[in-house]
Amino acid sequence: MDSTRSGWSKCFNLDARKLEGYLLIAAAAFCYGASAALGKAVFNGAAWVRGAGIDPLILSQTRSTFALLVLFPILLIARGPGELKASRRTLLMCGAMGVFGICGANFFYYYAIAKSTVATAITVQYTAPVWVYAYSVMAGRDRATWLRSVAVILAFLGCGLVALSGPQAQFRSSTIGIVAGLGAAFSYSFYNVIGSDLLARSSRWLVLFYTLLAATLFWLIVNPPWRIAAQHYSSREWLFLFGFAMVSMLIPLALYLSGLRLLDPTSAIVTSCLEPVFATLLAASFVAEGLSVWQIVGIALVLSQSVLIQLPTQGAIQIRAAAADDSP
């Protein structure tokens, strides 16, 4: 009996750093989910802002631009200019993360919505945990275990149920829509893998700054400032864009990078699957959207995998137990 109790206590004895990482990723997922619910409310016709007139491209572009404009002076004052010194390799990796990771995920996600539906885009995008896990195992970065495999599968199934079983959900399959959704999934996967590598050698604030800088410069090339000026947005719309950039980019990205430096890419991206759960719950609470039974099942699956992915594997438990037995 004592040995069984000891085994369970070891199983649930989470490392403090990893627990902090999971909480930071969950907080980032909440911000992303809140921004999704906010965006939906606005585009459904909120009275205080002409949401339907905001181009999704400009929405993506201003997220990075406003976030960078706020972050830059804060870093200079709080951390000093020395915080932004980086090697050429680090700059290139941050550039790749900003363009192919952040911008790629945004572009392909919106393009998938345009060519299919929101439910289709979300479902295909959240195959990302599968790709990150597969890459990590094949690259020798992670060891395949039944616990992590079940967590990845539950994450995918849960997100699928949450996205596809809502009262207004529609899955419309098209080749270009599926390809774009996979593009978003691969971009998101790339962002997690390269972000983990960067955070192993560089400050999270340096990575955050140069990633946002790369994304901002890329969007300026794709959509020059005079095109934005030609939209003649009102002060309320600019205020919304600024606030949306803080909630949907600067705050969650800072939280996500802070969590990613404490976790492996698979654990981070699986935990991020809480985003559609938060978005659905917030939409049900504040946008008057109902919850179906299958959505509740999907939420339960995502919450279950969030617990499973935090549990140490049997190998890790044995190593920890051996270390404890050897200690005086």
Secondary structure, DSSP 4 states (H G I P E B T S, - for coil): -HHHHHHHHHHT---HHHHHHHHHHHHHHHHHHHHHHHHHHHHTT-TTS-GGGS-HHHHHHHHHHHHHHHHHHHHHHHT-GGGG---HHHHHHHHHIIIIIIIHHHHHHHHHHHHS-HHHHHHHHTTHHHHHHHHHHHTTSS---HHHHHHHHHHHHHHHHHHHSSTT------HHHHHHHHHHHHHHHHHHHHHHHHHTTS-HHHHHHHHHHHHHHHHHHHS-HHHHHTT---HHHHHHHHHHHIIIIIHHHHHHHHHHTTS-HHHHHHHTTHHHHHHHHHHHHHS-----HHHHHHHHHHHHHHHHTTSPPHHHHHHHHHHHHH--
